[in-house]
Amino acid sequence: MSFKLSTYVAAAGLALLAGTPALAAGSHSASGEPGKAENVDRTVTVKADETQDGMVFEPSSIEVEKGETLRIVIENVGDLEHELYLGTHEEVEKHAEQMKKMPEMEHAEPNSARVDPGHQDEVIWQFTKSGAFTFACLIPGHMQAGMFGEVTVTDEQASQ
């Protein structure tokens, strides 16, 4: 192997290794981490719909206790495709920008689900940090039409 080729191979290997931690951390968020079905503490159904006033999630706010694993069932009762993406406000805004560029992007993240009209899907998430987090439909125009909500994670027993 020539010096140039071996240098290139070594540089490529280092680049792959440098990216590995970012890939491994891809399923975590500042809001928590993917939950396991056998550890679900509670299930909340969130309906996605279109109204005369815009697009909505119902309920638009959820209270969760820190450490709780929640199954969020997204039921699309509307006529359009919707999604639920869960994260910090910053994560939601960043992903919304990506969606503007690639609106048909399929999601593989455990903190999101895309749902056709008349169908449902779920996100199972363990909330490991206290704070306020956002869930939104990031199909272009939907969040701007009102399709977003908030998850409040407290250190105390959730009231729902």
Backbone as a printed PyTorch tensor [residue, N CA C, xyz], in Angstrom:
tensor([[[  0.8550,  -1.1700,   0.0000],
         [  0.0000,   0.0000,   0.0000],
         [  0.8990,   1.2290,   0.0000]],

        [[  0.5920,   2.1770,  -0.8330],
         [  1.4070,   3.3880,  -0.9120],
         [  1.1750,   4.2640,   0.3090]],

        [[  2.0970,   5.1920,   0.5250],
         [  1.9860,   6.1080,   1.6550],
         [  0.7060,   6.9350,   1.5540]],

        [[  0.3910,   7.4490,   0.3470],
         [ -0.8180,   8.2640,   0.1670],
         [ -2.0720,   7.4760,   0.5100]],

        [[ -2.1600,   6.2430,   0.0090],
         [ -3.3400,   5.4280,   0.2440],
         [ -3.4630,   5.0660,   1.7200]],

        [[ -2.3500,   4.6780,   2.3580],
         [ -2.4170,   4.3130,   3.7740],
         [ -2.7660,   5.5190,   4.6390]],

        [[ -2.2950,   6.6960,   4.2590],
         [ -2.6550,   7.9150,   4.9910],
         [ -4.1490,   8.1850,   4.8550]],

        [[ -4.6730,   8.0000,   3.6430],
         [ -6.1010,   8.2170,   3.3960],
         [ -6.9400,   7.2350,   4.2120]],

        [[ -6.5520,   5.9490,   4.2110],
         [ -7.2840,   4.9250,   4.9500],
         [ -7.2580,   5.2390,   6.4470]],

        [[ -6.1050,   5.6390,   6.9680],
         [ -5.9970,   5.9850,   8.3850],
         [ -6.8780,   7.1850,   8.7210]],

        [[ -6.8710,   8.1960,   7.8670],
         [ -7.6930,   9.3880,   8.1000],
         [ -9.1750,   9.0360,   8.0570]],

        [[ -9.5700,   8.1830,   7.1190],
         [-10.9730,   7.7690,   7.0180],
         [-11.3890,   6.9950,   8.2660]],

        [[-10.5070,   6.1200,   8.7500],
         [-10.8060,   5.3640,   9.9630],
         [-10.9770,   6.2600,  11.1700]],

        [[-10.1070,   7.2550,  11.3110],
         [-10.2290,   8.2020,  12.4220],
         [-11.5220,   9.0020,  12.3230]],

        [[-11.8990,   9.3900,  11.1210],
         [-13.1470,  10.1370,  10.9340],
         [-14.3440,   9.2940,  11.3540]],

        [[-14.3320,   8.0080,  11.0190],
         [-15.4220,   7.1260,  11.4290],
         [-15.4740,   6.9810,  12.9430]],

        [[-14.3200,   6.8040,  13.5620],
         [-14.2780,   6.6820,  15.0160],
         [-14.7470,   7.9510,  15.7000]],

        [[-14.3880,   9.0890,  15.1570],
         [-14.7950,  10.3670,  15.7540],
         [-16.3010,  10.5370,  15.7070]],

        [[-16.9530,   9.9920,  14.6960],
         [-18.4030,  10.1310,  14.5690],
         [-19.1890,   9.1200,  15.3700]],

        [[-18.5460,   8.0690,  15.8550],
         [-19.2370,   7.0040,  16.5550],
         [-19.9920,   7.4680,  17.7960]],

        [[-19.4320,   8.3010,  18.6940],
         [-20.2080,   8.7350,  19.8500],
         [-21.4740,   9.4860,  19.4600]],

        [[-21.4140,  10.2710,  18.4160],
         [-22.6030,  11.0040,  17.9870],
         [-23.6720,  10.0390,  17.5040]],

        [[-23.2680,   8.9920,  16.8050],
         [-24.2360,   8.0120,  16.3390],
         [-24.8370,   7.2500,  17.5070]],

        [[-24.0250,   6.9070,  18.4790],
         [-24.5160,   6.1630,  19.6280],
         [-25.4830,   6.9880,  20.4550]],

        [[-25.2970,   8.3020,  20.4790],
         [-26.1490,   9.1690,  21.2800],
         [-27.4090,   9.5870,  20.5430]],

        [[-27.5890,   9.1580,  19.3080],
         [-28.6900,   9.6070,  18.4840],
         [-30.0670,   9.2980,  19.0210]],

        [[-30.2280,   8.2740,  19.8540],
         [-31.5520,   7.9230,  20.3420],
         [-31.8930,   8.6060,  21.6580]],

        [[-31.0020,   9.4130,  22.1820],
         [-31.2680,  10.1230,  23.4210],
         [-31.5540,  11.5870,  23.1330]],

        [[-32.2320,  12.2130,  24.0580],
         [-32.5970,  13.6170,  23.9380],
         [-32.4290,  14.2290,  25.3140]],

        [[-32.3750,  15.5340,  25.3660],
         [-32.3200,  16.1980,  26.6660],
         [-33.6000,  15.9430,  27.4600]],

        [[-34.6620,  15.4900,  26.7880],
         [-35.9260,  15.2110,  27.4760],
         [-35.9640,  13.8170,  28.0850]],

        [[-35.0690,  12.9410,  27.6610],
         [-35.0910,  11.5860,  28.1930],
         [-34.5100,  10.5970,  27.2220]],

        [[-35.0670,   9.3840,  27.2420],
         [-34.5450,   8.3140,  26.4040],
         [-35.6780,   7.3680,  26.0210]],

        [[-35.4510,   6.5560,  24.9890],
         [-36.4920,   5.6090,  24.5870],
         [-36.8740,   4.7110,  25.7570]],

        [[-38.1680,   4.4980,  25.9190],
         [-38.6460,   3.6290,  26.9820],
         [-38.8990,   2.2250,  26.4660]],

        [[-39.1270,   1.3080,  27.3910],
         [-39.4320,  -0.0820,  27.0420],
         [-40.8950,  -0.3500,  27.3730]],

        [[-41.5650,  -1.0900,  26.4910],
         [-42.9920,  -1.3740,  26.6650],
         [-43.2840,  -2.0050,  28.0270]],

        [[-42.4000,  -2.8700,  28.4900],
         [-42.6500,  -3.5430,  29.7690],
         [-42.4960,  -2.6080,  30.9750]],

        [[-41.9420,  -1.4100,  30.7600],
         [-41.7550,  -0.4560,  31.8580],
         [-42.7300,   0.7150,  31.8210]],

        [[-43.7300,   0.6690,  30.9360],
         [-44.6770,   1.7820,  30.8070],
         [-45.4510,   1.9620,  32.1100]],

        [[-45.4380,   3.2000,  32.6260],
         [-46.1780,   3.5360,  33.8380],
         [-47.5950,   4.0100,  33.5240]],

        [[-47.7570,   4.6080,  32.3360],
         [-49.0390,   5.2290,  32.0110],
         [-49.1320,   5.4070,  30.5020]],

        [[-50.3650,   5.4000,  29.9990],
         [-50.6220,   5.6460,  28.5780],
         [-51.4790,   6.8930,  28.4400]],

        [[-51.0830,   7.7600,  27.5170],
         [-51.8540,   8.9650,  27.1970],
         [-52.1290,   8.9320,  25.6980]],

        [[-53.3950,   9.1130,  25.3200],
         [-53.7490,   9.1880,  23.9030],
         [-53.8220,  10.6460,  23.4980]],

        [[-53.0900,  10.9930,  22.4490],
         [-53.0890,  12.3490,  21.9010],
         [-53.7320,  12.2620,  20.5230]],

        [[-54.8280,  12.9980,  20.3480],
         [-55.5200,  13.0080,  19.0570],
         [-54.9910,  14.1440,  18.1980]],

        [[-54.7160,  13.8230,  16.9330],
         [-54.2680,  14.8150,  15.9530],
         [-55.4440,  15.0980,  15.0230]],

        [[-55.7500,  16.3920,  14.8250],
         [-56.9300,  16.7370,  14.0270],
         [-56.7600,  18.1010,  13.3800]],

        [[-57.5900,  18.3520,  12.3780],
         [-57.6860,  19.6690,  11.7570],
         [-59.0360,  20.2560,  12.1650]],

        [[-59.0520,  21.5480,  12.4790],
         [-60.2880,  22.2340,  12.8350],
         [-60.4160,  23.4840,  11.9750]],

        [[-61.5260,  24.2000,  12.1290],
         [-61.7000,  25.4610,  11.4060],
         [-60.6550,  26.4810,  11.8370]],

        [[-60.1590,  26.3370,  13.0570],
         [-59.1900,  27.2960,  13.5960],
         [-57.7350,  26.9020,  13.3570]],

        [[-57.4890,  25.7400,  12.7960],
         [-56.1160,  25.3080,  12.5610],
         [-55.9610,  23.8180,  12.7790]],

        [[-54.7930,  23.4250,  13.2290],
         [-54.4900,  22.0190,  13.4970],
         [-54.1570,  21.8770,  14.9710]],

        [[-54.5960,  20.7660,  15.5610],
         [-54.4660,  20.6350,  17.0110],
         [-54.0400,  19.2380,  17.4300]],

        [[-53.4060,  19.2060,  18.5990],
         [-53.2290,  17.9910,  19.3730],
         [-54.1450,  18.1400,  20.5790]],

        [[-54.8510,  17.0770,  20.9250],
         [-55.7100,  17.0980,  22.1020],
         [-55.4250,  15.8590,  22.9230]],

        [[-54.9210,  15.9640,  24.1470],
         [-54.6240,  17.2110,  24.8440],
         [-53.3520,  17.8600,  24.2950]],

        [[-53.2210,  19.1440,  24.5900],
         [-52.0250,  19.8700,  24.1500],
         [-51.0220,  20.0340,  25.2820]],

        [[-51.3650,  19.5290,  26.4590],
         [-50.3990,  19.5470,  27.5620],
         [-50.5180,  18.2460,  28.3560]],

        [[-49.3670,  17.7670,  28.7730],
         [-49.2780,  16.5140,  29.5230],
         [-48.3330,  16.7470,  30.6920]],

        [[-48.7200,  16.2640,  31.8670],
         [-47.8390,  16.3350,  33.0370],
         [-47.2880,  14.9490,  33.3220]],

        [[-45.9920,  14.8950,  33.5880],
         [-45.2900,  13.6340,  33.8030],
         [-44.3810,  13.7870,  35.0120]],

        [[-44.2280,  12.7120,  35.7550],
         [-43.2770,  12.7000,  36.8620],
         [-41.9070,  12.2890,  36.3270]],

        [[-40.8710,  12.9530,  36.8050],
         [-39.5000,  12.6080,  36.4130],
         [-39.2660,  11.1180,  36.6570]],

        [[-38.7070,  10.4380,  35.6560],
         [-38.4520,   9.0080,  35.7400],
         [-39.5760,   8.1550,  35.1720]],

        [[-40.7320,   8.7570,  34.9420],
         [-41.8920,   8.0280,  34.4360],
         [-41.6890,   7.6300,  32.9690]],

        [[-42.1410,   6.4260,  32.6390],
         [-42.1390,   5.9640,  31.2520],
         [-43.5640,   6.0670,  30.7320]],

        [[-43.7190,   6.8360,  29.6830],
         [-45.0390,   7.1440,  29.1440],
         [-45.1990,   6.5400,  27.7570]],

        [[-46.3410,   5.9040,  27.5430],
         [-46.7180,   5.4770,  26.1920],
         [-47.6420,   6.5720,  25.6640]],

        [[-47.1950,   7.2710,  24.6270],
         [-48.0180,   8.2960,  23.9920],
         [-48.5840,   7.6720,  22.7230]],

        [[-49.8980,   7.4480,  22.7160],
         [-50.5790,   6.9120,  21.5400],
         [-51.0360,   8.1070,  20.7190]],

        [[-50.5960,   8.1700,  19.4690],
         [-50.9800,   9.2560,  18.5770],
         [-52.0770,   8.7070,  17.6820]],

        [[-53.2940,   9.2450,  17.8550],
         [-54.4440,   8.8190,  17.0700],
         [-54.7820,   9.9260,  16.0800]],

        [[-54.6610,   9.6430,  14.7990],
         [-54.9440,  10.6420,  13.7720],
         [-56.4210,  10.5580,  13.4040]],

        [[-57.2170,  11.5020,  13.9190],
         [-58.6490,  11.5500,  13.6270],
         [-58.9510,  12.5470,  12.5130]],

        [[-57.9130,  13.1220,  11.9270],
         [-58.0750,  14.1110,  10.8670],
         [-58.0540,  13.4940,   9.4810]],

        [[-58.0090,  14.3740,   8.4870],
         [-58.0140,  13.9670,   7.0810],
         [-56.6290,  14.0190,   6.4440]],

        [[-55.6400,  14.5410,   7.1620],
         [-54.2830,  14.6870,   6.6390],
         [-53.3150,  13.8290,   7.4400]],

        [[-52.1630,  13.5370,   6.8560],
         [-51.1000,  12.8420,   7.5730],
         [-50.5290,  13.7830,   8.6350]],

        [[-50.2230,  13.2440,   9.8070],
         [-49.6280,  14.0320,  10.8880],
         [-48.4870,  13.2350,  11.5120]],

        [[-47.7110,  13.9210,  12.3410],
         [-46.6640,  13.2480,  13.0990],
         [-46.5770,  13.8850,  14.4760]],

        [[-45.9450,  13.1640,  15.3690],
         [-45.6320,  13.7110,  16.6830],
         [-44.1390,  13.5360,  16.8660]],

        [[-43.4620,  14.6550,  17.0950],
         [-42.0220,  14.6620,  17.3590],
         [-41.8430,  15.2760,  18.7400]],

        [[-41.1150,  14.5990,  19.6190],
         [-40.9440,  15.0080,  21.0080],
         [-39.4980,  15.3820,  21.2710]],

        [[-39.2780,  16.5220,  21.9330],
         [-37.9190,  16.9240,  22.2870],
         [-37.9060,  18.2510,  23.0120]],

        [[-36.7140,  18.7890,  23.1890],
         [-36.6110,  20.1370,  23.7410],
         [-37.0980,  21.1110,  22.6740]],

        [[-37.3650,  22.3390,  23.0730],
         [-37.7980,  23.3410,  22.1000],
         [-36.7530,  23.4800,  20.9930]],

        [[-35.4830,  23.4780,  21.3740],
         [-34.3980,  23.6210,  20.4040],
         [-34.3450,  22.4300,  19.4450]],

        [[-34.5200,  21.2170,  19.9710],
         [-34.5130,  20.0260,  19.1190],
         [-35.6700,  20.0580,  18.1230]],

        [[-36.8380,  20.4890,  18.5970],
         [-38.0120,  20.5700,  17.7230],
         [-37.7810,  21.5960,  16.6190]],

        [[-37.2530,  22.7640,  16.9810],
         [-36.9840,  23.8040,  15.9750],
         [-35.9630,  23.3220,  14.9390]],

        [[-34.9180,  22.6480,  15.4010],
         [-33.8820,  22.1470,  14.4880],
         [-34.4720,  21.1170,  13.5230]],

        [[-35.2800,  20.2140,  14.0590],
         [-35.8780,  19.1870,  13.2090],
         [-36.9110,  19.7920,  12.2540]],

        [[-37.6080,  20.8330,  12.6990],
         [-38.5760,  21.5190,  11.8290],
         [-37.8690,  22.1100,  10.6150]],

        [[-36.6810,  22.6550,  10.8170],
         [-35.9070,  23.2070,   9.6980],
         [-35.5190,  22.1010,   8.7090]],

        [[-35.1440,  20.9310,   9.2310],
         [-34.8150,  19.8000,   8.3600],
         [-36.0450,  19.3590,   7.5680]],

        [[-37.2000,  19.3700,   8.2130],
         [-38.4360,  18.9400,   7.5580],
         [-38.8350,  19.8870,   6.4300]],

        [[-38.5080,  21.1720,   6.5680],
         [-38.8090,  22.1200,   5.4920],
         [-38.0520,  21.7410,   4.2220]],

        [[-36.8400,  21.2140,   4.4000],
         [-36.0100,  20.8350,   3.2580],
         [-36.3930,  19.4650,   2.7030]],

        [[-36.8810,  18.5800,   3.5870],
         [-37.2230,  17.2050,   3.1880],
         [-38.5630,  16.8080,   3.8030]],

        [[-39.6870,  17.3770,   3.3260],
         [-40.9840,  17.1430,   3.9670],
         [-41.4570,  15.6930,   3.9570]],

        [[-40.9730,  14.8800,   3.0500],
         [-41.3930,  13.4770,   2.9850],
         [-40.4620,  12.5540,   3.7610]],

        [[-39.5360,  13.1400,   4.5330],
         [-38.5580,  12.3630,   5.2820],
         [-39.2630,  11.3780,   6.2180]],

        [[-38.8550,  10.1310,   6.1540],
         [-39.3780,   9.1120,   7.0580],
         [-38.5420,   9.1330,   8.3330]],

        [[-39.2010,   8.9680,   9.4610],
         [-38.5100,   9.0250,  10.7440],
         [-38.2160,   7.6300,  11.2700]],

        [[-37.0470,   7.4900,  11.8350],
         [-36.6760,   6.2460,  12.4970],
         [-36.3590,   6.5170,  13.9630]],

        [[-36.5270,   7.7780,  14.3910],
         [-36.2000,   8.1350,  15.7630],
         [-37.2690,   7.6020,  16.7190]],

        [[-36.8530,   7.1400,  17.8940],
         [-37.8230,   6.6080,  18.8520],
         [-38.6870,   7.6850,  19.5070]],

        [[-38.3630,   8.9680,  19.3050],
         [-39.1460,  10.0540,  19.8960],
         [-40.1200,  10.6630,  18.8820]],

        [[-40.4410,   9.9110,  17.8170],
         [-41.3780,  10.4360,  16.8260],
         [-42.1670,   9.3180,  16.1650]],

        [[-43.3210,   9.6930,  15.6370],
         [-44.1550,   8.7540,  14.8850],
         [-44.9520,   9.5410,  13.8610]],

        [[-45.0620,   8.9940,  12.6610],
         [-45.8520,   9.6040,  11.5860],
         [-47.0870,   8.7380,  11.3870]],

        [[-48.2700,   9.3780,  11.2720],
         [-49.5230,   8.6360,  11.2910],
         [-50.4380,   9.0750,  10.1510]],

        [[-50.8910,   8.1010,   9.3710],
         [-51.8560,   8.3650,   8.3060],
         [-53.2410,   8.6210,   8.8980]],

        [[-54.1190,   9.3050,   8.1640],
         [-55.4890,   9.5320,   8.6410],
         [-56.1710,   8.2060,   8.9990]],

        [[-56.8720,   8.2110,  10.1390],
         [-57.5940,   7.0240,  10.5740],
         [-56.7370,   5.9630,  11.2310]],

        [[-55.4630,   6.2360,  11.4330],
         [-54.5540,   5.2640,  12.0440],
         [-53.9670,   5.8220,  13.3390]],

        [[-53.2260,   4.9570,  14.0270],
         [-52.5270,   5.3960,  15.2340],
         [-51.1740,   4.7210,  15.3190]],

        [[-50.3050,   5.3240,  16.1090],
         [-48.9740,   4.7910,  16.3740],
         [-48.6210,   5.2140,  17.7910]],

        [[-47.4520,   4.8870,  18.2480],
         [-47.0870,   5.2530,  19.6130],
         [-45.6130,   5.5840,  19.7360]],

        [[-45.3390,   6.3690,  20.7580],
         [-43.9800,   6.6800,  21.1850],
         [-43.9050,   6.2710,  22.6460]],

        [[-42.9240,   5.4730,  22.9990],
         [-42.7060,   5.1060,  24.4040],
         [-41.4380,   5.8170,  24.8370]],

        [[-41.5790,   6.6750,  25.8550],
         [-40.4760,   7.5490,  26.2460],
         [-40.3510,   7.6040,  27.7540]],

        [[-39.1110,   7.5120,  28.2370],
         [-38.8370,   7.6920,  29.6610],
         [-38.2960,   9.1000,  29.8570]],

        [[-38.9890,   9.8610,  30.6880],
         [-38.6030,  11.2500,  30.9510],
         [-37.6420,  11.2720,  32.1320]],

        [[-36.3670,  11.4990,  31.8420],
         [-35.3200,  11.4140,  32.8580],
         [-34.8990,  12.7690,  33.4050]],

        [[-35.4320,  13.8390,  32.8470],
         [-35.0710,  15.1980,  33.2860],
         [-36.3400,  15.9950,  33.5630]],

        [[-36.2680,  16.8630,  34.5550],
         [-37.3750,  17.7850,  34.8330],
         [-37.3310,  18.9230,  33.8290]],

        [[-38.4850,  19.5290,  33.5990],
         [-38.5300,  20.6840,  32.7080],
         [-39.7260,  20.6520,  31.7850]],

        [[-39.7340,  21.5960,  30.8550],
         [-40.8030,  21.6980,  29.8610],
         [-40.2500,  21.2610,  28.5110]],

        [[-40.9600,  20.3550,  27.8670],
         [-40.5480,  19.8190,  26.5760],
         [-41.6940,  19.9800,  25.5880]],

        [[-41.3580,  19.9500,  24.3130],
         [-42.3320,  20.2260,  23.2660],
         [-42.6210,  18.9700,  22.4590]],

        [[-43.8980,  18.8200,  22.0700],
         [-44.2180,  17.8490,  21.0230],
         [-44.9360,  18.6160,  19.9290]],

        [[-44.6370,  18.2590,  18.6830],
         [-45.1790,  19.0160,  17.5550],
         [-45.2680,  18.1430,  16.3200]],

        [[-46.1620,  18.5440,  15.4180],
         [-46.2180,  17.9510,  14.0890],
         [-45.3200,  18.8060,  13.2080]],

        [[-44.2640,  18.2030,  12.6860],
         [-43.2760,  18.9630,  11.9300],
         [-43.4490,  18.8540,  10.4210]],

        [[-44.5740,  18.3120,   9.9720],
         [-44.8880,  18.3820,   8.5510],
         [-45.0480,  19.8690,   8.2510]],

        [[-44.3590,  20.3810,   7.2370],
         [-44.3630,  21.8320,   6.9950],
         [-45.7620,  22.4550,   7.0320]],

        [[-45.8720,  23.5100,   7.8570],
         [-47.1090,  24.2590,   8.0150],
         [-47.9780,  23.8030,   9.1680]],

        [[-47.8280,  22.5690,   9.6240],
         [-48.7120,  22.0440,  10.6600],
         [-48.4380,  22.6690,  12.0320]],

        [[-47.1700,  22.7590,  12.4310],
         [-46.8490,  23.3820,  13.7170],
         [-47.2780,  24.8480,  13.7010]],

        [[-47.0570,  25.5180,  12.5770],
         [-47.4260,  26.9270,  12.4490],
         [-48.9480,  27.1070,  12.5220]],

        [[-49.6980,  26.0570,  12.1750],
         [-51.1590,  26.1030,  12.2410],
         [-51.6740,  25.7270,  13.6270]],

        [[-50.7570,  25.5070,  14.5930],
         [-51.1640,  25.2530,  15.9720],
         [-50.9640,  23.8460,  16.4700]],

        [[-50.3630,  22.9750,  15.6820],
         [-50.2270,  21.5790,  16.0690],
         [-48.9440,  21.3640,  16.8700]],

        [[-49.0170,  21.7420,  18.1440],
         [-47.9070,  21.5360,  19.0710],
         [-48.4660,  21.4900,  20.4820]],

        [[-47.6560,  20.9930,  21.3960],
         [-48.0630,  20.9170,  22.7900],
         [-46.8480,  20.8580,  23.6860]],

        [[-47.1110,  20.7030,  24.9850],
         [-46.0220,  20.7270,  25.9600],
         [-46.1530,  19.5770,  26.9420]],

        [[-45.0190,  18.9780,  27.2510],
         [-44.9210,  17.9850,  28.3170],
         [-44.1630,  18.6510,  29.4500]],

        [[-44.7790,  18.7060,  30.6190],
         [-44.1280,  19.2620,  31.8010],
         [-43.7210,  18.1020,  32.6950]],

        [[-42.4320,  17.9970,  32.9520],
         [-41.8980,  16.9210,  33.7780],
         [-41.5320,  17.5110,  35.1330]],

        [[-42.1790,  16.9920,  36.1670],
         [-41.9590,  17.4970,  37.5200],
         [-41.2570,  16.4420,  38.3650]],

        [[-40.7320,  16.8960,  39.4910],
         [-40.1290,  15.9750,  40.4470],
         [-41.1800,  15.3900,  41.3790]],

        [[-42.4260,  15.8730,  41.2640],
         [-43.5200,  15.4180,  42.1220],
         [-44.4340,  14.4920,  41.3480]],

        [[-45.3590,  13.8400,  42.0690],
         [-46.3260,  12.9370,  41.4540],
         [-47.1450,  13.6750,  40.4060]],

        [[-47.2520,  13.1110,  39.1840],
         [-48.0510,  13.7180,  38.1080],
         [-49.5250,  13.6930,  38.4880]],

        [[-50.2590,  14.7130,  38.0460],
         [-51.6650,  14.8310,  38.4190],
         [-52.6020,  14.1500,  37.4390]],

        [[-52.1100,  13.6470,  36.3060],
         [-53.0020,  12.9960,  35.3300],
         [-53.0600,  11.5170,  35.5450]]])
